[in-house]
Amino acid sequence: MGRDKLKRKLNFKPKCTSFGSLSCKSEDTIHLLHEEMEALYLMDNQGLYQVDAALQMEVSRTTFARIIKSAREKVSMMLITGANLTIEDKKNGYTVMLSSMQDTILELGKPDAPFLMIYHIQENEIVDKQILKNPVITENKRPGQVLPSLCNEYQVNFFVATSIGIGFKSALLSKGIYAQNKKVFLEKDILTLAQTI
């Protein structure tokens, strides 16, 4: 059984929470988690070392390193692709999409599995769950053609499947979504997913 996600101490409140290019329009949005914004603020604005920033957020240094790496990748993808960026001003919240072979219970499959399960996590609890028919099946398209946009629409932070190709993984990352390959994954594992970035 995975350990519970430690509560992060988040103090920074950004003045602006939405950003986009002035010279080109983009329908893509990258979602920066509140804890990722806090990490950027502590290291890149306040000039703290990782160990000091981790102490301030009350997380381990390795956890902080994962958070800051994730934040910097999302900001760089925004600059490289011209996508919009939104700072989620929700503490300890994230959204997970999983491909499932069944619609009643989670049976993890490949990205082209018949169903997609979307879990919204807030304060280390599942607060909402949605089940969709996978457009890869219904529209007869490749995962990279439809799933990144769908993830963006539902503000997904993590996509989980049994195997994810490098092209699809890159397409997800370009929208700030982290892909996770898992052979075995249970509903309770969703609560610890953010620790694995």
C-alpha positions in Angstrom: 0.0 0.0 0.0 1.4 3.4 -1.0 1.9 6.1 1.6 -0.4 9.1 1.7 0.7 12.2 -0.1 2.2 14.5 2.5 0.5 17.9 2.7 2.6 20.5 1.2 3.0 23.9 2.8 1.9 26.4 0.2 2.1 30.1 0.9 2.7 31.9 -2.4 -0.5 33.3 -4.1 0.1 34.4 -7.7 -1.4 37.6 -8.8 -2.1 36.3 -12.3 -3.1 32.7 -13.0 -3.5 32.6 -16.8 -0.8 33.3 -19.4 -0.7 33.1 -23.2 1.2 34.2 -26.3 0.4 37.7 -27.7 1.6 36.8 -31.2 -0.2 33.5 -31.8 -3.5 31.9 -30.6 -3.4 28.5 -29.1 -6.2 26.2 -28.0 -3.8 24.2 -25.9 -3.5 24.9 -22.2 -0.8 23.6 -19.8 -1.9 23.3 -16.2 0.7 24.2 -13.5 -0.2 22.8 -10.1 -0.2 25.1 -7.1 2.7 23.2 -5.6 4.7 23.6 -8.8 4.2 27.3 -8.7 5.3 27.4 -5.1 8.5 25.5 -6.0 9.2 27.9 -8.9 8.7 30.9 -6.5 11.0 29.5 -3.8 13.8 28.5 -6.1 13.7 30.8 -9.1 12.3 34.0 -7.4 13.5 33.7 -3.9 16.8 32.0 -4.8 16.6 29.3 -2.2 18.6 26.1 -2.6 16.5 22.9 -3.1 17.1 21.7 0.5 15.9 25.0 1.9 12.9 25.2 -0.4 12.0 21.6 0.5 12.1 22.5 4.2 9.9 25.6 3.5 7.3 23.4 1.7 7.7 20.7 4.3 8.5 17.9 1.8 11.6 15.8 1.3 14.3 17.0 -1.0 13.7 14.3 -3.5 10.0 15.2 -3.6 10.8 18.8 -4.1 13.2 17.9 -6.9 10.4 16.1 -8.7 8.0 19.0 -8.2 10.5 21.7 -9.5 11.5 19.4 -12.5 7.8 19.1 -13.4 7.2 22.8 -13.1 10.2 23.8 -15.2 9.2 21.3 -18.0 5.7 22.7 -18.1 6.9 26.3 -18.3 9.5 25.4 -21.0 6.8 23.6 -23.0 4.6 26.7 -22.8 7.4 28.8 -24.2 8.4 26.3 -26.9 4.9 25.4 -28.2 3.1 28.8 -27.6 0.4 27.0 -25.4 -1.5 28.9 -22.8 -0.6 28.3 -19.1 -2.9 28.2 -16.2 -1.9 28.1 -12.6 -4.3 25.9 -10.7 -5.0 27.7 -7.5 -6.1 24.5 -5.7 -4.0 23.1 -3.0 -3.1 19.4 -3.3 -5.4 18.9 -6.3 -4.8 17.0 -9.6 -6.7 15.1 -12.2 -5.8 11.6 -13.5 -7.1 9.9 -16.7 -6.7 6.1 -17.0 -7.4 3.8 -19.9 -9.6 0.9 -18.8 -10.8 -2.3 -20.3 -14.1 -2.1 -18.3 -16.5 0.7 -17.4 -17.6 -0.6 -14.0 -14.2 -1.3 -12.4 -10.7 -0.1 -13.2 -8.9 -2.7 -15.3 -5.9 -0.8 -16.7 -5.3 -1.2 -20.4 -3.4 0.4 -23.3 -4.3 3.9 -24.5 -6.7 2.3 -27.0 -8.8 0.5 -24.3 -12.6 1.0 -24.7 -13.0 3.3 -21.7 -11.4 6.3 -20.0 -11.7 6.9 -16.3 -11.1 10.4 -15.0 -10.5 10.9 -11.3 -10.4 14.4 -9.7 -8.2 14.4 -6.5 -8.4 17.1 -3.9 -6.7 17.1 -0.5 -5.7 13.4 -0.9 -9.3 12.2 -1.6 -11.1 11.2 -4.8 -13.8 13.9 -5.1 -15.2 13.0 -8.6 -15.0 10.2 -11.1 -16.1 10.2 -14.7 -16.2 7.4 -17.3 -16.0 8.1 -21.0 -16.0 6.0 -24.1 -12.6 6.2 -25.6 -12.6 8.3 -28.8 -9.7 6.2 -30.1 -12.3 3.5 -30.5 -15.4 5.5 -31.3 -13.6 7.8 -33.9 -11.2 5.1 -35.1 -8.2 7.3 -34.5 -4.7 6.9 -33.0 -4.2 7.9 -29.3 -1.9 10.8 -30.2 -4.6 12.3 -32.5 -7.4 12.6 -29.9 -6.3 11.9 -26.4 -4.0 14.9 -25.7 -6.8 17.3 -26.6 -9.3 15.4 -24.5 -6.9 15.4 -21.6 -6.5 19.2 -22.1 -10.3 19.6 -22.1 -10.6 17.8 -18.8 -7.5 19.5 -17.2 -5.8 16.2 -16.8 -2.4 16.2 -15.1 -1.6 12.5 -15.4 -2.4 9.8 -18.0 -1.9 6.2 -17.0 -2.0 3.1 -19.2 -0.2 -0.3 -19.4 2.1 0.9 -22.2 2.6 4.3 -23.8 4.6 4.9 -26.9 7.3 7.6 -27.1 5.3 9.7 -29.7 2.1 9.6 -27.6 4.1 10.4 -24.4 5.7 13.4 -26.2 2.3 14.6 -27.4 1.0 14.5 -23.8 4.1 16.2 -22.4 3.7 19.0 -24.9 0.4 19.8 -23.1 1.9 19.5 -19.6 0.5 16.0 -19.0 2.6 13.3 -17.5 2.3 9.8 -18.9 2.8 6.8 -16.6 3.4 3.2 -17.7 2.0 0.8 -15.1 1.5 -2.9 -15.4 -0.7 -3.1 -12.3 -2.6 -0.1 -11.0 -5.5 0.1 -8.5 -7.8 2.9 -7.6 -6.0 3.5 -4.3 -2.8 4.1 -6.3 -4.3 7.2 -7.8 -3.9 9.0 -4.4 -0.1 8.6 -4.5 0.4 9.3 -8.2 1.7 12.8 -7.8 4.6 11.5 -5.8 5.9 9.6 -8.8 6.5 12.5 -11.2 
